[in-house]
């Protein structure tokens, strides 16, 4: 069990999830305009 690698994986997943949500929000704002 490599705890550091596991933490890095979770961190990257959180970042990609946040960026996907931000992109989706921007897309909705653009389609509304």
PDB file with SEQRES, HELIX, SHEET and CRYST1 records, atoms N, CA, C and O in Angstrom:
SEQRES   1 A   33  UNK UNK UNK UNK UNK UNK UNK UNK UNK UNK UNK UNK UNK          
SEQRES   2 A   33  UNK UNK UNK UNK UNK UNK UNK UNK UNK UNK UNK UNK UNK          
SEQRES   3 A   33  UNK UNK UNK UNK UNK UNK UNK                                  
HELIX    1 AA1 UNK A    3  UNK A   32  1                                  30    
CRYST1    1.000    1.000    1.000  90.00  90.00  90.00 P 1           1          
ATOM      1  N   UNK A   1       0.843  -1.200   0.000  1.00  0.00           N  
ATOM      2  CA  UNK A   1       0.000   0.000   0.000  1.00  0.00           C  
ATOM      3  C   UNK A   1       0.875   1.245   0.000  1.00  0.00           C  
ATOM      4  O   UNK A   1       1.572   1.518   0.977  1.00  0.00           O  
ATOM      5  N   UNK A   2       0.838   2.006  -1.103  1.00  0.00           N  
ATOM      6  CA  UNK A   2       1.592   3.254  -1.153  1.00  0.00           C  
ATOM      7  C   UNK A   2       0.622   4.389  -0.863  1.00  0.00           C  
ATOM      8  O   UNK A   2      -0.158   4.806  -1.719  1.00  0.00           O  
ATOM      9  N   UNK A   3       0.696   4.879   0.379  1.00  0.00           N  
ATOM     10  CA  UNK A   3      -0.246   5.922   0.788  1.00  0.00           C  
ATOM     11  C   UNK A   3      -0.067   7.193  -0.013  1.00  0.00           C  
ATOM     12  O   UNK A   3      -1.045   7.858  -0.354  1.00  0.00           O  
ATOM     13  N   UNK A   4       1.182   7.539  -0.319  1.00  0.00           N  
ATOM     14  CA  UNK A   4       1.441   8.776  -1.059  1.00  0.00           C  
ATOM     15  C   UNK A   4       0.812   8.706  -2.451  1.00  0.00           C  
ATOM     16  O   UNK A   4       0.169   9.652  -2.906  1.00  0.00           O  
ATOM     17  N   UNK A   5       1.010   7.565  -3.118  1.00  0.00           N  
ATOM     18  CA  UNK A   5       0.445   7.416  -4.465  1.00  0.00           C  
ATOM     19  C   UNK A   5      -1.076   7.472  -4.407  1.00  0.00           C  
ATOM     20  O   UNK A   5      -1.719   8.060  -5.277  1.00  0.00           O  
ATOM     21  N   UNK A   6      -1.644   6.856  -3.375  1.00  0.00           N  
ATOM     22  CA  UNK A   6      -3.097   6.863  -3.224  1.00  0.00           C  
ATOM     23  C   UNK A   6      -3.605   8.288  -3.025  1.00  0.00           C  
ATOM     24  O   UNK A   6      -4.608   8.684  -3.619  1.00  0.00           O  
ATOM     25  N   UNK A   7      -2.909   9.057  -2.187  1.00  0.00           N  
ATOM     26  CA  UNK A   7      -3.317  10.447  -1.935  1.00  0.00           C  
ATOM     27  C   UNK A   7      -3.223  11.268  -3.208  1.00  0.00           C  
ATOM     28  O   UNK A   7      -4.099  12.087  -3.486  1.00  0.00           O  
ATOM     29  N   UNK A   8      -2.164  11.056  -3.984  1.00  0.00           N  
ATOM     30  CA  UNK A   8      -1.999  11.805  -5.230  1.00  0.00           C  
ATOM     31  C   UNK A   8      -3.129  11.462  -6.197  1.00  0.00           C  
ATOM     32  O   UNK A   8      -3.655  12.346  -6.874  1.00  0.00           O  
ATOM     33  N   UNK A   9      -3.501  10.200  -6.265  1.00  0.00           N  
ATOM     34  CA  UNK A   9      -4.586   9.787  -7.153  1.00  0.00           C  
ATOM     35  C   UNK A   9      -5.901  10.438  -6.764  1.00  0.00           C  
ATOM     36  O   UNK A   9      -6.641  10.917  -7.623  1.00  0.00           O  
ATOM     37  N   UNK A  10      -6.193  10.456  -5.464  1.00  0.00           N  
ATOM     38  CA  UNK A  10      -7.430  11.083  -4.990  1.00  0.00           C  
ATOM     39  C   UNK A  10      -7.413  12.573  -5.281  1.00  0.00           C  
ATOM     40  O   UNK A  10      -8.421  13.157  -5.676  1.00  0.00           O  
ATOM     41  N   UNK A  11      -6.231  13.186  -5.075  1.00  0.00           N  
ATOM     42  CA  UNK A  11      -6.097  14.626  -5.312  1.00  0.00           C  
ATOM     43  C   UNK A  11      -6.349  14.948  -6.770  1.00  0.00           C  
ATOM     44  O   UNK A  11      -7.052  15.907  -7.091  1.00  0.00           O  
ATOM     45  N   UNK A  12      -5.772  14.143  -7.655  1.00  0.00           N  
ATOM     46  CA  UNK A  12      -5.971  14.390  -9.093  1.00  0.00           C  
ATOM     47  C   UNK A  12      -7.423  14.175  -9.486  1.00  0.00           C  
ATOM     48  O   UNK A  12      -7.964  14.918 -10.306  1.00  0.00           O  
ATOM     49  N   UNK A  13      -8.056  13.164  -8.906  1.00  0.00           N  
ATOM     50  CA  UNK A  13      -9.473  12.917  -9.209  1.00  0.00           C  
ATOM     51  C   UNK A  13     -10.323  14.100  -8.778  1.00  0.00           C  
ATOM     52  O   UNK A  13     -11.247  14.495  -9.489  1.00  0.00           O  
ATOM     53  N   UNK A  14     -10.015  14.668  -7.616  1.00  0.00           N  
ATOM     54  CA  UNK A  14     -10.785  15.813  -7.119  1.00  0.00           C  
ATOM     55  C   UNK A  14     -10.607  17.014  -8.049  1.00  0.00           C  
ATOM     56  O   UNK A  14     -11.566  17.728  -8.341  1.00  0.00           O  
ATOM     57  N   UNK A  15      -9.366  17.232  -8.512  1.00  0.00           N  
ATOM     58  CA  UNK A  15      -9.100  18.371  -9.396  1.00  0.00           C  
ATOM     59  C   UNK A  15      -9.833  18.196 -10.723  1.00  0.00           C  
ATOM     60  O   UNK A  15     -10.465  19.132 -11.212  1.00  0.00           O  
ATOM     61  N   UNK A  16      -9.752  17.003 -11.304  1.00  0.00           N  
ATOM     62  CA  UNK A  16     -10.405  16.778 -12.599  1.00  0.00           C  
ATOM     63  C   UNK A  16     -11.926  16.894 -12.443  1.00  0.00           C  
ATOM     64  O   UNK A  16     -12.605  17.403 -13.334  1.00  0.00           O  
ATOM     65  N   UNK A  17     -12.457  16.421 -11.309  1.00  0.00           N  
ATOM     66  CA  UNK A  17     -13.898  16.512 -11.069  1.00  0.00           C  
ATOM     67  C   UNK A  17     -14.317  17.975 -10.977  1.00  0.00           C  
ATOM     68  O   UNK A  17     -15.344  18.363 -11.532  1.00  0.00           O  
ATOM     69  N   UNK A  18     -13.517  18.797 -10.269  1.00  0.00           N  
ATOM     70  CA  UNK A  18     -13.848  20.217 -10.115  1.00  0.00           C  
ATOM     71  C   UNK A  18     -13.775  20.931 -11.456  1.00  0.00           C  
ATOM     72  O   UNK A  18     -14.618  21.775 -11.761  1.00  0.00           O  
ATOM     73  N   UNK A  19     -12.769  20.593 -12.256  1.00  0.00           N  
ATOM     74  CA  UNK A  19     -12.635  21.272 -13.557  1.00  0.00           C  
ATOM     75  C   UNK A  19     -13.776  20.868 -14.485  1.00  0.00           C  
ATOM     76  O   UNK A  19     -14.264  21.684 -15.268  1.00  0.00           O  
ATOM     77  N   UNK A  20     -14.200  19.608 -14.397  1.00  0.00           N  
ATOM     78  CA  UNK A  20     -15.331  19.179 -15.221  1.00  0.00           C  
ATOM     79  C   UNK A  20     -16.599  19.927 -14.818  1.00  0.00           C  
ATOM     80  O   UNK A  20     -17.383  20.335 -15.674  1.00  0.00           O  
ATOM     81  N   UNK A  21     -16.798  20.105 -13.513  1.00  0.00           N  
ATOM     82  CA  UNK A  21     -17.985  20.837 -13.048  1.00  0.00           C  
ATOM     83  C   UNK A  21     -17.925  22.282 -13.496  1.00  0.00           C  
ATOM     84  O   UNK A  21     -18.942  22.848 -13.896  1.00  0.00           O  
ATOM     85  N   UNK A  22     -16.742  22.892 -13.436  1.00  0.00           N  
ATOM     86  CA  UNK A  22     -16.596  24.291 -13.852  1.00  0.00           C  
ATOM     87  C   UNK A  22     -16.874  24.421 -15.342  1.00  0.00           C  
ATOM     88  O   UNK A  22     -17.538  25.362 -15.778  1.00  0.00           O  
ATOM     89  N   UNK A  23     -16.356  23.464 -16.127  1.00  0.00           N  
ATOM     90  CA  UNK A  23     -16.583  23.510 -17.576  1.00  0.00           C  
ATOM     91  C   UNK A  23     -18.078  23.359 -17.864  1.00  0.00           C  
ATOM     92  O   UNK A  23     -18.617  24.054 -18.726  1.00  0.00           O  
ATOM     93  N   UNK A  24     -18.743  22.462 -17.152  1.00  0.00           N  
ATOM     94  CA  UNK A  24     -20.175  22.250 -17.361  1.00  0.00           C  
ATOM     95  C   UNK A  24     -20.953  23.514 -17.013  1.00  0.00           C  
ATOM     96  O   UNK A  24     -21.900  23.874 -17.712  1.00  0.00           O  
ATOM     97  N   UNK A  25     -20.552  24.197 -15.921  1.00  0.00           N  
ATOM     98  CA  UNK A  25     -21.236  25.417 -15.514  1.00  0.00           C  
ATOM     99  C   UNK A  25     -21.044  26.504 -16.571  1.00  0.00           C  
ATOM    100  O   UNK A  25     -21.986  27.220 -16.909  1.00  0.00           O  
ATOM    101  N   UNK A  26     -19.820  26.625 -17.090  1.00  0.00           N  
ATOM    102  CA  UNK A  26     -19.560  27.623 -18.129  1.00  0.00           C  
ATOM    103  C   UNK A  26     -20.376  27.317 -19.381  1.00  0.00           C  
ATOM    104  O   UNK A  26     -20.895  28.225 -20.031  1.00  0.00           O  
ATOM    105  N   UNK A  27     -20.484  26.035 -19.712  1.00  0.00           N  
ATOM    106  CA  UNK A  27     -21.253  25.637 -20.892  1.00  0.00           C  
ATOM    107  C   UNK A  27     -22.718  26.027 -20.723  1.00  0.00           C  
ATOM    108  O   UNK A  27     -23.350  26.501 -21.667  1.00  0.00           O  
ATOM    109  N   UNK A  28     -23.260  25.829 -19.518  1.00  0.00           N  
ATOM    110  CA  UNK A  28     -24.653  26.188 -19.274  1.00  0.00           C  
ATOM    111  C   UNK A  28     -24.835  27.694 -19.364  1.00  0.00           C  
ATOM    112  O   UNK A  28     -25.832  28.171 -19.906  1.00  0.00           O  
ATOM    113  N   UNK A  29     -23.865  28.451 -18.830  1.00  0.00           N  
ATOM    114  CA  UNK A  29     -23.959  29.914 -18.899  1.00  0.00           C  
ATOM    115  C   UNK A  29     -23.935  30.378 -20.350  1.00  0.00           C  
ATOM    116  O   UNK A  29     -24.674  31.285 -20.733  1.00  0.00           O  
ATOM    117  N   UNK A  30     -23.069  29.740 -21.166  1.00  0.00           N  
ATOM    118  CA  UNK A  30     -22.966  30.135 -22.570  1.00  0.00           C  
ATOM    119  C   UNK A  30     -24.248  29.803 -23.323  1.00  0.00           C  
ATOM    120  O   UNK A  30     -24.722  30.597 -24.136  1.00  0.00           O  
ATOM    121  N   UNK A  31     -24.805  28.633 -23.050  1.00  0.00           N  
ATOM    122  CA  UNK A  31     -26.013  28.237 -23.776  1.00  0.00           C  
ATOM    123  C   UNK A  31     -27.212  29.077 -23.342  1.00  0.00           C  
ATOM    124  O   UNK A  31     -28.168  29.234 -24.101  1.00  0.00           O  
ATOM    125  N   UNK A  32     -27.163  29.615 -22.128  1.00  0.00           N  
ATOM    126  CA  UNK A  32     -28.256  30.462 -21.662  1.00  0.00           C  
ATOM    127  C   UNK A  32     -28.240  31.814 -22.372  1.00  0.00           C  
ATOM    128  O   UNK A  32     -29.291  32.397 -22.642  1.00  0.00           O  
ATOM    129  N   UNK A  33     -27.033  32.307 -22.672  1.00  0.00           N  
ATOM    130  CA  UNK A  33     -26.886  33.650 -23.253  1.00  0.00           C  
ATOM    131  C   UNK A  33     -27.397  33.723 -24.694  1.00  0.00           C  
ATOM    132  O   UNK A  33     -27.341  34.783 -25.317  1.00  0.00           O  
TER     133      UNK A  33                                                      
END                                                                             
